[in-house]
Amino acid sequence: MKKKLIIVGAPVALLAIGAALYFFMFRGSGSSAAALVEPTPVAFEGRLGPHITLKERVFNLANGEGGDKHFVKLGVVIEFETTDPKWLKLSGEPLVLALEEFDHEIGSGRQLIEDAITNIVSGRHVEELSTVEGKDALRAEILAAIAELVHEPVVHRVLFTNFITD
């Protein structure tokens, strides 16, 4: 009987000891509240966070009344919000190398973003884009389209660095 108890009891005891070690070593012996705290997004007061700058481009706009042709020259910067701590280095030097690495990480997402912007902008009329409200609506539509394409990092804002219509 003792032999059966040892044969059955030893593995159970080892399993219990292993589970306790795992819990205290990997889960932490402190409060579990830290595990529930959401990570803080990388942010830089007074300057852009992780972002990509798209080349300025000229877009043909949808024909206006009477078939008039119009265009917009547009420069766009897409700022992202991320909780990945590796982008905290953007707050120090060398900023340019960190942004190049971020741009590389976006990878083919850049072409998807540019395609979405082309489709959105080229469907607009010059009359729509000649007001502040029209520009804000364009910015919001671009942000929503990029957010649909790129889930991480999260799109924070869309900035127009150049906006010329004719």
Rosetta constraint file for C-alpha pairs under 8 A:
AtomPair CA 1 CA 5 HARMONIC 6.28 0.50
AtomPair CA 2 CA 6 HARMONIC 6.20 0.50
AtomPair CA 3 CA 7 HARMONIC 6.16 0.50
AtomPair CA 4 CA 8 HARMONIC 6.08 0.50
AtomPair CA 5 CA 9 HARMONIC 5.47 0.50
AtomPair CA 6 CA 10 HARMONIC 5.52 0.50
AtomPair CA 7 CA 11 HARMONIC 7.25 0.50
AtomPair CA 8 CA 12 HARMONIC 6.77 0.50
AtomPair CA 9 CA 13 HARMONIC 6.03 0.50
AtomPair CA 10 CA 14 HARMONIC 6.11 0.50
AtomPair CA 11 CA 15 HARMONIC 6.01 0.50
AtomPair CA 12 CA 16 HARMONIC 6.21 0.50
AtomPair CA 13 CA 17 HARMONIC 6.17 0.50
AtomPair CA 14 CA 18 HARMONIC 6.04 0.50
AtomPair CA 15 CA 19 HARMONIC 6.12 0.50
AtomPair CA 16 CA 20 HARMONIC 6.19 0.50
AtomPair CA 17 CA 21 HARMONIC 6.18 0.50
AtomPair CA 18 CA 22 HARMONIC 6.09 0.50
AtomPair CA 19 CA 23 HARMONIC 6.10 0.50
AtomPair CA 20 CA 24 HARMONIC 6.23 0.50
AtomPair CA 21 CA 25 HARMONIC 5.81 0.50
AtomPair CA 22 CA 26 HARMONIC 5.51 0.50
AtomPair CA 22 CA 27 HARMONIC 7.08 0.50
AtomPair CA 23 CA 27 HARMONIC 4.99 0.50
AtomPair CA 23 CA 28 HARMONIC 6.63 0.50
AtomPair CA 23 CA 29 HARMONIC 7.49 0.50
AtomPair CA 24 CA 28 HARMONIC 4.99 0.50
AtomPair CA 24 CA 29 HARMONIC 5.01 0.50
AtomPair CA 25 CA 29 HARMONIC 7.45 0.50
AtomPair CA 28 CA 32 HARMONIC 7.93 0.50
AtomPair CA 32 CA 36 HARMONIC 7.02 0.50
AtomPair CA 33 CA 37 HARMONIC 6.67 0.50
AtomPair CA 39 CA 83 HARMONIC 5.91 0.50
AtomPair CA 40 CA 83 HARMONIC 5.82 0.50
AtomPair CA 41 CA 81 HARMONIC 6.05 0.50
AtomPair CA 41 CA 82 HARMONIC 5.19 0.50
AtomPair CA 41 CA 83 HARMONIC 4.29 0.50
AtomPair CA 41 CA 84 HARMONIC 7.64 0.50
AtomPair CA 42 CA 49 HARMONIC 7.00 0.50
AtomPair CA 42 CA 81 HARMONIC 6.39 0.50
AtomPair CA 42 CA 82 HARMONIC 5.67 0.50
AtomPair CA 42 CA 83 HARMONIC 5.63 0.50
AtomPair CA 42 CA 84 HARMONIC 7.30 0.50
AtomPair CA 42 CA 85 HARMONIC 7.20 0.50
AtomPair CA 42 CA 87 HARMONIC 6.83 0.50
AtomPair CA 42 CA 88 HARMONIC 6.17 0.50
AtomPair CA 43 CA 48 HARMONIC 7.83 0.50
AtomPair CA 43 CA 49 HARMONIC 5.69 0.50
AtomPair CA 43 CA 81 HARMONIC 7.39 0.50
AtomPair CA 44 CA 48 HARMONIC 6.44 0.50
AtomPair CA 44 CA 49 HARMONIC 5.83 0.50
AtomPair CA 44 CA 91 HARMONIC 6.86 0.50
AtomPair CA 48 CA 79 HARMONIC 6.81 0.50
AtomPair CA 49 CA 79 HARMONIC 6.35 0.50
AtomPair CA 49 CA 80 HARMONIC 6.77 0.50
AtomPair CA 49 CA 81 HARMONIC 7.20 0.50
AtomPair CA 49 CA 90 HARMONIC 7.28 0.50
AtomPair CA 50 CA 79 HARMONIC 5.96 0.50
AtomPair CA 50 CA 80 HARMONIC 5.58 0.50
AtomPair CA 50 CA 81 HARMONIC 7.10 0.50
AtomPair CA 50 CA 82 HARMONIC 7.95 0.50
AtomPair CA 50 CA 87 HARMONIC 7.06 0.50
AtomPair CA 50 CA 90 HARMONIC 7.27 0.50
AtomPair CA 50 CA 99 HARMONIC 6.64 0.50
AtomPair CA 50 CA 102 HARMONIC 6.85 0.50
AtomPair CA 51 CA 77 HARMONIC 6.84 0.50
AtomPair CA 51 CA 78 HARMONIC 5.45 0.50
AtomPair CA 51 CA 79 HARMONIC 4.21 0.50
AtomPair CA 51 CA 80 HARMONIC 5.70 0.50
AtomPair CA 51 CA 99 HARMONIC 7.04 0.50
AtomPair CA 51 CA 102 HARMONIC 7.47 0.50
AtomPair CA 51 CA 103 HARMONIC 7.45 0.50
AtomPair CA 52 CA 77 HARMONIC 5.82 0.50
AtomPair CA 52 CA 78 HARMONIC 5.45 0.50
AtomPair CA 52 CA 79 HARMONIC 6.69 0.50
AtomPair CA 52 CA 99 HARMONIC 7.59 0.50
AtomPair CA 52 CA 102 HARMONIC 7.86 0.50
AtomPair CA 52 CA 103 HARMONIC 5.93 0.50
AtomPair CA 53 CA 76 HARMONIC 6.20 0.50
AtomPair CA 53 CA 77 HARMONIC 4.45 0.50
AtomPair CA 53 CA 78 HARMONIC 6.48 0.50
AtomPair CA 54 CA 75 HARMONIC 6.65 0.50
AtomPair CA 54 CA 76 HARMONIC 5.50 0.50
AtomPair CA 54 CA 77 HARMONIC 6.08 0.50
AtomPair CA 54 CA 78 HARMONIC 7.94 0.50
AtomPair CA 54 CA 114 HARMONIC 7.80 0.50
AtomPair CA 55 CA 75 HARMONIC 6.40 0.50
AtomPair CA 55 CA 76 HARMONIC 7.41 0.50
AtomPair CA 56 CA 73 HARMONIC 6.82 0.50
AtomPair CA 56 CA 74 HARMONIC 5.44 0.50
AtomPair CA 56 CA 75 HARMONIC 4.27 0.50
AtomPair CA 56 CA 76 HARMONIC 7.04 0.50
AtomPair CA 56 CA 162 HARMONIC 7.53 0.50
AtomPair CA 57 CA 73 HARMONIC 5.57 0.50
AtomPair CA 57 CA 74 HARMONIC 5.49 0.50
AtomPair CA 57 CA 75 HARMONIC 6.64 0.50
AtomPair CA 58 CA 71 HARMONIC 6.64 0.50
AtomPair CA 58 CA 72 HARMONIC 5.63 0.50
AtomPair CA 58 CA 73 HARMONIC 4.26 0.50
AtomPair CA 58 CA 74 HARMONIC 6.31 0.50
AtomPair CA 59 CA 71 HARMONIC 5.45 0.50
AtomPair CA 59 CA 72 HARMONIC 5.32 0.50
AtomPair CA 59 CA 73 HARMONIC 6.32 0.50
AtomPair CA 59 CA 74 HARMONIC 7.59 0.50
AtomPair CA 59 CA 118 HARMONIC 7.17 0.50
AtomPair CA 59 CA 121 HARMONIC 6.95 0.50
AtomPair CA 59 CA 122 HARMONIC 6.04 0.50
AtomPair CA 60 CA 69 HARMONIC 7.58 0.50
AtomPair CA 60 CA 70 HARMONIC 6.18 0.50
AtomPair CA 60 CA 71 HARMONIC 4.42 0.50
AtomPair CA 60 CA 72 HARMONIC 6.67 0.50
AtomPair CA 60 CA 122 HARMONIC 5.71 0.50
AtomPair CA 61 CA 69 HARMONIC 7.10 0.50
AtomPair CA 61 CA 70 HARMONIC 5.46 0.50
AtomPair CA 61 CA 71 HARMONIC 5.09 0.50
AtomPair CA 61 CA 72 HARMONIC 6.98 0.50
AtomPair CA 61 CA 121 HARMONIC 6.89 0.50
AtomPair CA 61 CA 122 HARMONIC 4.61 0.50
AtomPair CA 61 CA 123 HARMONIC 6.22 0.50
AtomPair CA 61 CA 124 HARMONIC 5.70 0.50
AtomPair CA 61 CA 125 HARMONIC 5.70 0.50
AtomPair CA 61 CA 126 HARMONIC 6.72 0.50
AtomPair CA 62 CA 69 HARMONIC 7.44 0.50
AtomPair CA 62 CA 70 HARMONIC 7.41 0.50
AtomPair CA 62 CA 122 HARMONIC 5.99 0.50
AtomPair CA 62 CA 123 HARMONIC 5.34 0.50
AtomPair CA 62 CA 124 HARMONIC 5.56 0.50
AtomPair CA 62 CA 125 HARMONIC 5.16 0.50
AtomPair CA 62 CA 126 HARMONIC 7.78 0.50
AtomPair CA 63 CA 67 HARMONIC 5.22 0.50
AtomPair CA 63 CA 68 HARMONIC 5.61 0.50
AtomPair CA 63 CA 69 HARMONIC 5.29 0.50
AtomPair CA 63 CA 70 HARMONIC 6.86 0.50
AtomPair CA 63 CA 125 HARMONIC 6.67 0.50
AtomPair CA 64 CA 68 HARMONIC 5.27 0.50
AtomPair CA 64 CA 69 HARMONIC 6.75 0.50
AtomPair CA 64 CA 70 HARMONIC 7.64 0.50
AtomPair CA 64 CA 125 HARMONIC 6.11 0.50
AtomPair CA 64 CA 126 HARMONIC 7.20 0.50
AtomPair CA 64 CA 127 HARMONIC 7.98 0.50
AtomPair CA 70 CA 125 HARMONIC 7.85 0.50
AtomPair CA 70 CA 126 HARMONIC 6.45 0.50
AtomPair CA 70 CA 165 HARMONIC 7.26 0.50
AtomPair CA 70 CA 166 HARMONIC 5.34 0.50
AtomPair CA 71 CA 126 HARMONIC 7.41 0.50
AtomPair CA 71 CA 165 HARMONIC 5.71 0.50
AtomPair CA 71 CA 166 HARMONIC 5.48 0.50
AtomPair CA 72 CA 126 HARMONIC 7.92 0.50
AtomPair CA 72 CA 163 HARMONIC 6.74 0.50
AtomPair CA 72 CA 164 HARMONIC 5.39 0.50
AtomPair CA 72 CA 165 HARMONIC 4.26 0.50
AtomPair CA 72 CA 166 HARMONIC 6.47 0.50
AtomPair CA 73 CA 162 HARMONIC 6.98 0.50
AtomPair CA 73 CA 163 HARMONIC 5.68 0.50
AtomPair CA 73 CA 164 HARMONIC 5.01 0.50
AtomPair CA 73 CA 165 HARMONIC 6.39 0.50
AtomPair CA 74 CA 160 HARMONIC 6.95 0.50
AtomPair CA 74 CA 161 HARMONIC 7.42 0.50
AtomPair CA 74 CA 162 HARMONIC 5.21 0.50
AtomPair CA 74 CA 163 HARMONIC 4.82 0.50
AtomPair CA 74 CA 164 HARMONIC 6.69 0.50
AtomPair CA 75 CA 160 HARMONIC 5.56 0.50
AtomPair CA 75 CA 161 HARMONIC 4.92 0.50
AtomPair CA 75 CA 162 HARMONIC 4.57 0.50
AtomPair CA 75 CA 163 HARMONIC 6.63 0.50
AtomPair CA 76 CA 158 HARMONIC 6.99 0.50
AtomPair CA 76 CA 159 HARMONIC 5.69 0.50
AtomPair CA 76 CA 160 HARMONIC 4.72 0.50
AtomPair CA 76 CA 161 HARMONIC 5.76 0.50
AtomPair CA 76 CA 162 HARMONIC 7.31 0.50
AtomPair CA 77 CA 158 HARMONIC 5.98 0.50
AtomPair CA 77 CA 159 HARMONIC 5.10 0.50
AtomPair CA 77 CA 160 HARMONIC 6.46 0.50
AtomPair CA 77 CA 161 HARMONIC 7.01 0.50
AtomPair CA 78 CA 155 HARMONIC 7.15 0.50
AtomPair CA 78 CA 156 HARMONIC 7.72 0.50
AtomPair CA 78 CA 157 HARMONIC 6.20 0.50
AtomPair CA 78 CA 158 HARMONIC 4.85 0.50
AtomPair CA 78 CA 159 HARMONIC 6.43 0.50
AtomPair CA 79 CA 155 HARMONIC 6.14 0.50
AtomPair CA 79 CA 156 HARMONIC 5.45 0.50
AtomPair CA 79 CA 157 HARMONIC 5.31 0.50
AtomPair CA 79 CA 158 HARMONIC 6.33 0.50
AtomPair CA 79 CA 159 HARMONIC 7.83 0.50
AtomPair CA 80 CA 153 HARMONIC 5.97 0.50
AtomPair CA 80 CA 154 HARMONIC 5.42 0.50
AtomPair CA 80 CA 155 HARMONIC 4.34 0.50
AtomPair CA 80 CA 156 HARMONIC 4.71 0.50
AtomPair CA 80 CA 157 HARMONIC 6.93 0.50
AtomPair CA 81 CA 153 HARMONIC 6.07 0.50
AtomPair CA 81 CA 154 HARMONIC 5.14 0.50
AtomPair CA 81 CA 155 HARMONIC 5.97 0.50
AtomPair CA 81 CA 156 HARMONIC 5.21 0.50
AtomPair CA 82 CA 87 HARMONIC 7.88 0.50
AtomPair CA 82 CA 152 HARMONIC 7.32 0.50
AtomPair CA 82 CA 153 HARMONIC 5.16 0.50
AtomPair CA 82 CA 154 HARMONIC 6.18 0.50
AtomPair CA 84 CA 88 HARMONIC 7.87 0.50
AtomPair CA 87 CA 98 HARMONIC 7.63 0.50
AtomPair CA 89 CA 93 HARMONIC 7.32 0.50
AtomPair CA 89 CA 95 HARMONIC 7.74 0.50
AtomPair CA 89 CA 98 HARMONIC 7.18 0.50
AtomPair CA 90 CA 94 HARMONIC 7.65 0.50
AtomPair CA 90 CA 95 HARMONIC 5.42 0.50
AtomPair CA 90 CA 98 HARMONIC 6.06 0.50
AtomPair CA 90 CA 99 HARMONIC 7.41 0.50
AtomPair CA 91 CA 95 HARMONIC 7.29 0.50
AtomPair CA 94 CA 98 HARMONIC 6.57 0.50
AtomPair CA 95 CA 99 HARMONIC 6.22 0.50
AtomPair CA 96 CA 100 HARMONIC 6.19 0.50
AtomPair CA 97 CA 101 HARMONIC 6.22 0.50
AtomPair CA 98 CA 102 HARMONIC 6.20 0.50
AtomPair CA 99 CA 103 HARMONIC 5.98 0.50
AtomPair CA 100 CA 104 HARMONIC 6.08 0.50
AtomPair CA 101 CA 105 HARMONIC 6.17 0.50
AtomPair CA 102 CA 106 HARMONIC 6.41 0.50
AtomPair CA 103 CA 107 HARMONIC 6.65 0.50
AtomPair CA 106 CA 110 HARMONIC 6.35 0.50
AtomPair CA 108 CA 112 HARMONIC 6.79 0.50
AtomPair CA 109 CA 113 HARMONIC 6.12 0.50
AtomPair CA 109 CA 149 HARMONIC 7.74 0.50
AtomPair CA 109 CA 150 HARMONIC 6.95 0.50
AtomPair CA 110 CA 114 HARMONIC 6.18 0.50
AtomPair CA 111 CA 115 HARMONIC 6.06 0.50
AtomPair CA 112 CA 116 HARMONIC 6.20 0.50
AtomPair CA 112 CA 149 HARMONIC 7.29 0.50
AtomPair CA 113 CA 117 HARMONIC 6.22 0.50
AtomPair CA 113 CA 146 HARMONIC 5.97 0.50
AtomPair CA 113 CA 149 HARMONIC 7.52 0.50
AtomPair CA 114 CA 118 HARMONIC 6.13 0.50
AtomPair CA 115 CA 119 HARMONIC 6.28 0.50
AtomPair CA 116 CA 120 HARMONIC 6.20 0.50
AtomPair CA 116 CA 142 HARMONIC 7.41 0.50
AtomPair CA 116 CA 145 HARMONIC 6.64 0.50
AtomPair CA 116 CA 146 HARMONIC 7.31 0.50
AtomPair CA 117 CA 121 HARMONIC 5.91 0.50
AtomPair CA 117 CA 142 HARMONIC 6.20 0.50
AtomPair CA 118 CA 122 HARMONIC 5.82 0.50
AtomPair CA 119 CA 123 HARMONIC 6.40 0.50
AtomPair CA 120 CA 124 HARMONIC 7.05 0.50
AtomPair CA 120 CA 138 HARMONIC 7.79 0.50
AtomPair CA 120 CA 141 HARMONIC 7.60 0.50
AtomPair CA 120 CA 142 HARMONIC 7.08 0.50
AtomPair CA 121 CA 138 HARMONIC 7.51 0.50
AtomPair CA 124 CA 128 HARMONIC 6.63 0.50
AtomPair CA 124 CA 129 HARMONIC 7.39 0.50
AtomPair CA 125 CA 129 HARMONIC 6.78 0.50
AtomPair CA 126 CA 130 HARMONIC 6.21 0.50
AtomPair CA 126 CA 165 HARMONIC 6.97 0.50
AtomPair CA 126 CA 166 HARMONIC 7.50 0.50
AtomPair CA 127 CA 131 HARMONIC 7.66 0.50
AtomPair CA 128 CA 134 HARMONIC 5.12 0.50
AtomPair CA 128 CA 135 HARMONIC 7.80 0.50
AtomPair CA 129 CA 134 HARMONIC 4.79 0.50
AtomPair CA 129 CA 135 HARMONIC 5.47 0.50
AtomPair CA 129 CA 138 HARMONIC 7.81 0.50
AtomPair CA 129 CA 165 HARMONIC 7.91 0.50
AtomPair CA 130 CA 134 HARMONIC 6.65 0.50
AtomPair CA 130 CA 135 HARMONIC 7.44 0.50
AtomPair CA 130 CA 165 HARMONIC 7.70 0.50
AtomPair CA 131 CA 135 HARMONIC 6.40 0.50
AtomPair CA 132 CA 136 HARMONIC 6.14 0.50
AtomPair CA 133 CA 137 HARMONIC 6.08 0.50
AtomPair CA 134 CA 138 HARMONIC 6.17 0.50
AtomPair CA 135 CA 139 HARMONIC 6.12 0.50
AtomPair CA 136 CA 140 HARMONIC 6.15 0.50
AtomPair CA 137 CA 141 HARMONIC 6.14 0.50
AtomPair CA 138 CA 142 HARMONIC 6.16 0.50
AtomPair CA 139 CA 143 HARMONIC 6.15 0.50
AtomPair CA 139 CA 158 HARMONIC 6.07 0.50
AtomPair CA 139 CA 159 HARMONIC 7.52 0.50
AtomPair CA 140 CA 144 HARMONIC 6.18 0.50
AtomPair CA 140 CA 158 HARMONIC 7.85 0.50
AtomPair CA 141 CA 145 HARMONIC 6.17 0.50
AtomPair CA 142 CA 146 HARMONIC 6.17 0.50
AtomPair CA 142 CA 158 HARMONIC 7.41 0.50
AtomPair CA 143 CA 147 HARMONIC 6.08 0.50
AtomPair CA 143 CA 155 HARMONIC 6.81 0.50
AtomPair CA 143 CA 157 HARMONIC 6.66 0.50
AtomPair CA 143 CA 158 HARMONIC 6.13 0.50
AtomPair CA 144 CA 148 HARMONIC 6.28 0.50
AtomPair CA 145 CA 149 HARMONIC 6.50 0.50
AtomPair CA 146 CA 150 HARMONIC 5.86 0.50
AtomPair CA 146 CA 155 HARMONIC 7.05 0.50
AtomPair CA 147 CA 151 HARMONIC 5.98 0.50
AtomPair CA 147 CA 154 HARMONIC 6.68 0.50
AtomPair CA 147 CA 155 HARMONIC 5.81 0.50
AtomPair CA 150 CA 154 HARMONIC 7.08 0.50
AtomPair CA 150 CA 155 HARMONIC 7.73 0.50
AtomPair CA 151 CA 155 HARMONIC 7.98 0.50
